[in-house]
Structure formats: structure tokens, C-alpha cells
Amino acid sequence: MKKLETIKLNLSSSIKEAMQAIDKGAMKIAVVVDKEGKLLGTLTDGDIRRGLLNGLEMHSSIESIIQRNPLVTSVNEPKEKILAKTLGKKIYHLPILDETGRVVGIEDIDTLLSSQKKRNKVVLMVGGLGTRLRPLTQTTPKPMLKVGNRPILETIILNFKQYGFSDIILSVNYKAEMVQEYFGDGSEFGVHIEYVFEDKRMGTAGALSFMKEKLHESFFVMNGDLLTNVNFEHFLNFHKENDSLATMGVREYEQQIPFGVIYQEEGEIKSIVEKPKQRYYVNAGIYILEPEVLEYIPQNQFYDMPTLFEKLIEHQKKPLSFPVHEYWLDIGQMKELQQAREEYFSVFEG
């Protein structure tokens, strides 16, 4: 019951409060109740991210994005009936109601089915030269540079592991032997690691052409120089709930124009906005793909992930974006490396 209280919201709750409740409750869902505790609706991480993409702010009310007629179960409903009503539906948690409609618990469908670890593979692109971090990368590949008390790549692998993703493929090139010597088969880190060796630079998607026999269901692809605490389980759920063929993690980027901007029509000034801020979504370097996408990648050629997404758009495959609002840092230059080292313990071990 104590855990249930952490995921209860009301209609005036903000998106930020909802995100905190979902993360703290670790149930992938929040319930919206009235003053008597009766269910008004539910809210998932996917609902929140779609709201953000549609222009809502962190302080916006959740009222417009809640699911008002969610599937529910009762305190006395047997396991077989619960599983039958969720069969074929992308539902992972059901509010449990008493006879008056009050929320008294949350049923975890995954727990009812099994507690197996996830089979989805994680492909990490770790073959880059890291030229902007020289001289450090003259002797050490960038993913093996230490941030906190471990290499960047180790933090990435352990973050995936905590969400149940322990089947890792490392695409290596530059100083590959250092990566292989440190991680081995992954057993020391509680994961399984295999390697794909690039004999030339293949870009962020090209090496996937060597892995067609290894990838049979939804799989992650991520650059090996990112530090993030994004919830990878939420990412996968979002991808599956929306029947996406390819989903790109995107990061909000804000840019302030340092001048007053003039809006005019035929030379007549209509308005002046002083130093406006413009918001964009940029590629965050984290992706989930379906195996069918591999058919769009040329064999043994340099091919970048943005090019792949452009190809999917061209073929009207409707790739999706997944907003990453958690901690995220692309370690491309010395200043980002220093920032990562200053923030690491408070973000990942705080």
C-alpha cells in the first residue's frame, strides 16, 4: 500500500509530478484518483512523452493526457481471467479496484506471466576514433575513458542490465583488443557480450549489416560515448505500444537568439520579440529498431543512423521519436568529459 500511495495523482497534478511518481513507484504507471480514492484514469510514461511532443510543458496539468477508461481488475478476479482480458493487448499493469471503485493495488502482468529477463539485444557502437578527445584517445579508446570509477562503456552496460537487458553486442574497431580484454564475455559484469569487428569505419548503422543473423526481435542501438539514466524499459514499451518500426531517442535543445527578432509583413513591423528562445528536438543517439529495418542498410558500407531514418521516411515507414528528459550527456569533447566526471557520482551513484 505504501508503494501504491507514491503513484497516486489528482487531476491538477503536473507532468513533472507524474514523471516523478512513475519513476519512484517503478510500476510504469500512475493512477489518477478523486478525493475518495476512486479511479479517474491512468497515466503511463508513453502518455507523458506523447504529451511533451504535442507541446505540453513540464508544469502542464495531466488532465488532457490521462487514459479515462483504462482496463481494470477487481480484488477477487482470478489470474486466468486477468491474463485473458490482457491477451493481445499492450497492457503491463492493471489498477485493482474494490467494490466501490477505489484503487487498492496494481496488478503486474509481467509478474503473472513470468520473471524472465528480457531477450532484446543491445548493440553498442564503440568503434570510433575519438579524435576530439586526443591526446587521451591516442592510447585509450573513448568508451574506455574513465568517468567516476569505471569506463564510460561499463556504466552504459550496467544501466541496460538494471532494466533486464543483458544480451550485449559490441561493434568494435579502434583499439578493439582493449575493450575485449576488459569485458571478455561479460560474465564478470552479469551480462553476455559478443563482438562484431569492423575492419573499416562503418558509421552508426553500417555495422548492423553484419548482424542480421543475430537480431530477431526489437533491439537497441546506442552510441558508446553517451551517459544517460534514461529508463530503457519505458523506451521499449513506448516503441511497442506504438507499433513502431524504428524509434529514435530525441533530446530537447533550446537556443536563445541574442537579439530582438522583428516580425514583419511587406516591410511593416508587426511585432518585436526580444531575445526569443527556440526549442528543437535533436538526435540523442539511442534507438530501437525492428529486424525488418536491416533490409534498408547496405551491406558492408559506411552508413549513418540519420541516413537510415531518412530512408525509412522516404518509404513512408513512419519512424517515431521518444523524448529523453532524463540525464543525458554526449561526451564528444574535453568539456563534456570534464562535466561528466563532475556530475557522475551525483547522477549515477547519488
VEXRO-858911 format. One record per residue (C-alpha): y, z, x. Coordinates in steps of 0.2 Angstrom, whole numbers, padded with zeros to 4 digits, always signed. Layout:
<rs>
YZX/...
</rs>
This chain:
<rs>
+0000+0000+0000/+0012+0004+0014/+0009-0014+0021/+0012-0021+0003/+0029-0012+0002/+0035-0022+0018/+0033-0039+0009/+0042-0034-0007/+0058-0043-0011/+0070-0045-0025/+0080-0060-0032/+0095-0055-0022/+0086-0054-0005/+0092-0066+0008/+0082-0079+0018/+0084-0069+0033/+0077-0053+0025/+0062-0064+0018/+0058-0070+0035/+0058-0053+0042/+0047-0047+0028/+0034-0061+0031/+0034-0058+0049/+0032-0039+0048/+0019-0040+0034/+0009-0053+0044/+0002-0059+0027/+0010-0077+0027/+0018-0072+0010/+0031-0061+0002/+0031-0056-0016/+0047-0055-0027/+0047-0041-0040/+0058-0034-0053/+0064-0016-0054/+0047-0011-0061/+0037-0019-0048/+0032-0034-0059/+0029-0050-0051/+0043-0063-0052/+0037-0075-0039/+0031-0078-0022/+0038-0085-0006/+0029-0092+0010/+0036-0097+0027/+0034-0115+0021/+0046-0112+0006/+0059-0105+0018/+0058-0119+0030/+0060-0132+0017/+0075-0122+0010/+0083-0122+0028/+0080-0141+0029/+0089-0143+0012/+0104-0135+0019/+0102-0116+0014/+0109-0103+0027/+0100-0088+0033/+0111-0077+0022/+0107-0088+0006/+0098-0080-0008/+0080-0084-0010/+0081-0086-0029/+0081-0105-0028/+0066-0107-0017/+0053-0094-0024/+0037-0100-0032/+0039-0094-0050/+0022-0097-0057/+0010-0093-0042/-0009-0092-0044/-0013-0073-0045/-0029-0062-0047/-0032-0046-0056/-0039-0029-0049/-0056-0032-0056/-0058-0051-0053/-0074-0054-0043/-0074-0063-0026/-0084-0078-0033/-0070-0081-0046/-0056-0079-0034/-0064-0092-0022/-0067-0104-0037/-0049-0104-0043/-0043-0107-0025/-0056-0120-0021/-0047-0137-0015/-0030-0128-0016/-0020-0124+0000/-0018-0106-0005/-0021-0092+0008/-0015-0077-0001/-0015-0071-0020/-0005-0057-0027/-0016-0044-0035/-0009-0038-0052/-0013-0023-0063/-0014-0024-0082/+0005-0023-0084/+0009-0037-0071/+0014-0025-0057/+0009-0031-0039/-0004-0019-0032/-0010-0029-0017/-0013-0045-0009/-0030-0054-0008/-0033-0063+0009/-0043-0079+0005/-0047-0082+0024/-0055-0064+0024/-0065-0068+0009/-0072-0084+0017/-0074-0079+0035/-0066-0071+0050/-0070-0086+0062/-0057-0091+0075/-0048-0107+0072/-0056-0123+0078/-0039-0133+0080/-0037-0138+0098/-0021-0136+0108/-0016-0149+0120/-0003-0144+0133/+0006-0157+0143/+0008-0149+0161/+0008-0164+0172/+0027-0166+0175/+0036-0166+0192/+0049-0153+0188/+0062-0162+0199/+0077-0152+0192/+0069-0136+0197/+0067-0141+0216/+0065-0133+0228/+0054-0121+0218/+0043-0135+0212/+0040-0143+0229/+0026-0130+0231/+0023-0125+0213/+0021-0135+0198/+0034-0130+0185/+0022-0122+0172/+0015-0111+0186/+0033-0104+0190/+0033-0085+0185/+0043-0078+0171/+0041-0060+0168/+0024-0055+0177/+0015-0071+0174/+0016-0090+0175/+0025-0099+0160/+0009-0108+0156/-0001-0092+0154/+0012-0085+0142/+0010-0101+0131/-0009-0100+0131/-0009-0081+0127/+0004-0085+0112/-0008-0098+0105/-0023-0086+0107/-0015-0072+0097/-0015-0084+0082/-0033-0088+0084/-0030-0105+0094/-0041-0103+0109/-0048-0120+0112/-0036-0127+0125/-0034-0144+0134/-0023-0145+0149/-0016-0163+0153/-0013-0161+0172/-0006-0172+0186/+0006-0164+0199/-0002-0151+0209/-0016-0150+0196/-0028-0140+0208/-0016-0125+0207/-0017-0125+0188/-0036-0127+0188/-0038-0114+0202/-0028-0101+0192/-0035-0104+0175/-0053-0110+0178/-0062-0112+0162/-0051-0100+0153/-0064-0086+0151/-0054-0074+0160/-0040-0076+0148/-0051-0076+0132/-0050-0094+0129/-0059-0110+0133/-0050-0123+0144/-0054-0141+0149/-0044-0153+0159/-0038-0171+0157/-0032-0178+0174/-0018-0191+0173/-0019-0202+0188/-0001-0208+0184/+0013-0201+0174/+0009-0204+0155/+0023-0196+0146/+0022-0183+0132/+0010-0194+0121/+0001-0206+0133/-0012-0194+0139/-0018-0192+0122/-0026-0209+0123/-0039-0201+0135/-0044-0188+0122/-0049-0197+0106/-0067-0191+0108/-0061-0173+0109/-0049-0172+0094/-0057-0172+0077/-0045-0162+0066/-0027-0156+0066/-0022-0152+0084/-0006-0145+0093/+0003-0154+0107/+0016-0144+0116/+0026-0146+0132/+0021-0134+0146/+0039-0129+0150/+0043-0120+0134/+0044-0102+0130/+0044-0098+0111/+0037-0085+0100/+0035-0097+0085/+0021-0092+0073/+0009-0106+0076/-0001-0101+0061/+0014-0104+0050/+0017-0121+0058/-0001-0126+0055/+0000-0120+0037/+0016-0130+0034/+0008-0146+0041/-0007-0144+0030/+0002-0139+0014/+0012-0155+0015/-0002-0166+0019/+0007-0172+0035/+0000-0184+0047/+0012-0179+0061/+0024-0164+0061/+0037-0161+0074/+0045-0144+0078/+0064-0145+0077/+0077-0134+0083/+0095-0132+0076/+0108-0137+0088/+0126-0133+0085/+0141-0142+0093/+0159-0137+0091/+0172-0151+0093/+0186-0143+0104/+0200-0152+0094/+0207-0154+0077/+0197-0168+0068/+0208-0180+0057/+0200-0187+0041/+0210-0202+0035/+0209-0217+0024/+0219-0233+0029/+0230-0224+0041/+0234-0210+0028/+0229-0192+0034/+0219-0184+0020/+0214-0168+0029/+0213-0159+0046/+0199-0148+0051/+0202-0138+0066/+0188-0137+0079/+0174-0140+0067/+0156-0136+0071/+0142-0149+0069/+0124-0145+0066/+0109-0156+0071/+0091-0154+0072/+0084-0158+0089/+0066-0161+0095/+0058-0144+0100/+0043-0151+0110/+0030-0144+0099/+0019-0155+0087/+0004-0155+0076/-0005-0172+0074/-0020-0178+0064/-0033-0188+0074/-0028-0204+0065/-0011-0204+0074/-0021-0208+0090/-0023-0226+0084/-0004-0228+0087/-0005-0223+0105/-0008-0237+0118/-0022-0235+0130/-0018-0229+0147/+0001-0232+0146/+0016-0222+0148/+0021-0216+0130/+0033-0203+0124/+0031-0192+0109/+0048-0198+0101/+0042-0216+0103/+0026-0211+0093/+0036-0204+0079/+0047-0219+0078/+0031-0230+0077/+0025-0218+0063/+0042-0220+0054/+0041-0239+0056/+0024-0239+0047/+0030-0228+0034/+0019-0213+0038/+0032-0201+0034/+0031-0188+0048/+0039-0171+0044/+0049-0158+0053/+0046-0140+0055/+0062-0129+0059/+0059-0117+0073/+0070-0102+0070/+0061-0090+0082/+0065-0088+0100/+0064-0105+0110/+0069-0110+0127/+0066-0126+0136/+0065-0122+0155/+0072-0138+0162/+0085-0132+0175/+0088-0117+0185/+0100-0109+0172/+0086-0109+0159/+0074-0102+0171/+0085-0088+0175/+0089-0085+0157/+0070-0084+0153/+0067-0071+0167/+0081-0061+0160/+0075-0061+0142/+0056-0062+0144/+0052-0043+0143/+0063-0040+0128/+0056-0055+0118/+0038-0055+0123/+0034-0038+0128/+0048-0028+0119/
</rs>
